Amino acid sequence: MNNELQVRQHNAITTARYEYSELQLDIFLYLLSMLRKDKTDGVYEIVVKDLSAMTSKEYKYGYLRKATEEMGSRMFEISTAKSLKQLWMFQRVEYMIGEGRIEIEFANPIKPYLFDLKDNFTSFQLYAALRLGSKYAKRIYALCSQWKDKGQTQTFSLDEFKKMLSLLDDKGNEQYKPISMFKKFVLDESVKQINRHTDLEIGYTLQKRGRSFNSVTFTVKAQPLAVVLPLKDGPIKAGVAPVGVSDAQHQNARLLLEKWNIKRADVVNQIMNSADLVQEVNKFAYELQTGKVKVEKNVAGYLLTRLGLKEPKGKEKTTK
């Protein structure tokens, strides 16, 4: 499994009005992670076992067929300065019997929003998005990722936000109309899942006009991934990470050192400039999260000793 795959999604899609189920969003996000600019007219393929490995979910063909059938009839409504566009995703979906794979071609009108991203896109972690169990959490995670360098999102009117999530239609039909239900089932549940499973830590503030809440703003900051899986080596950007680790691993190691209050410049630089030490920091985080290693106190001291950067003063209590 590879949890460093990035999804790059056009900002117009991030904020579009559309309604996909959790399964449909898994399919959609997985497809987005595979897009290539030199393959705009090509056929894309989902290997079902690979999707299952990424999400730890079992996918039956009957459910997948129903999901893609409904995706074919559900539109993306995109607002521009001059128009309101209604777009559909697929030109063709073909299930290859006995092969465990699905072939997909995209409809031409939506391709500019899939391939012609330029600087107008939101980038987020595929693995993190797929781990979220709520369709609202997946949408809010993508939305907050668009603002992760700003510290908070724009302020959305509640009607605008609910329409984006297909909770409110133009006729006034509304799901979770009581604010207590909207907070419980949409906002609070999404915040809990995003903070537990992704590289973002978010919160929200509801604003009132008079006696009623009328808008929402999200705060956003980076955090280490809740579970950091050992990764295979990937392509490296010059000047970002040492040869042998991915940019995602490198960034996550830096966040982990901050989390564990390891701040001495010489120590941090030594770790961040060594592929082996960066890999070991990520591996240690994974072992802590999964319970393979338990450290009762002084996580930083134990890690530095494990990395060979600190002389052991006595054995920490650990279990493996």
Disulfide bonds with the S-S distance in Angstrom:
none
